[in-house]
């Protein structure tokens, strides 16, 4: 059990025809994956308080708990549709919940792993909205709601957001991604992994004598693809 697996953007929803397949994928990792990184937005919207769980979340969370009990370390990188996940799920099932991104070393490579919504470093308007929407003041107001009201809010947001993923599939922000990747490669990273954009892309980057690779994972929901790294240095996308 030596591999590292990375999955992005499954966007599970209520009455989801993909739910069983996603749960089966998680179960299939037992015994092979030492680490699992989820790059955010595994649900279409996730208010990270257990009182606000929706029905479709239970099977996914149970599968992740089974995987964690089998010995796989699961780390969750929050996406733009994830709100305060650590408060309800740190330690069960996630070893860590990462707000923006983190640096790790695996199989002789240095990785920067993030969701990807902060790739456009010039988008100050989005960054301000992100800080406000994920801030403590708004979250305090949400958690003060009764369980029924919080679940109703989550359901309404989930339904409203269902149709907004299509825009990600029509445009790839190459300039912003290359600029982001060049900066990180120049800082010593060999691999920059991100999701969010929903378009699979591998960008080779050479910067000041260093070479690295920015890899954008496709959304699992439409592609059924994820990324796997072996302890032997192997690297590649896997279909499930």
Secondary structure, DSSP 8 states (H G I E B T S, - for coil): --EEEEE----B-TT-TTHHHHHHHHHHTTTTEEEEEE-S-SBSSEES-GGG--HHHHHHHHHHHHHHHTT-EEEEE--TTEE-THHHHBTTTBSEEESSEEEEEETTEEEEEE-STT--TT-HHHHHHHHHHTSHHHHHHHHTS-HHHHHHHHHHHHHHHGGGGGGGGG---HHHHHHHHHHHHHTT-SEEEE-SS-S-EEEEEEETTEEEEEEE---HHHH-EEEEE-TTS-EEEEE-
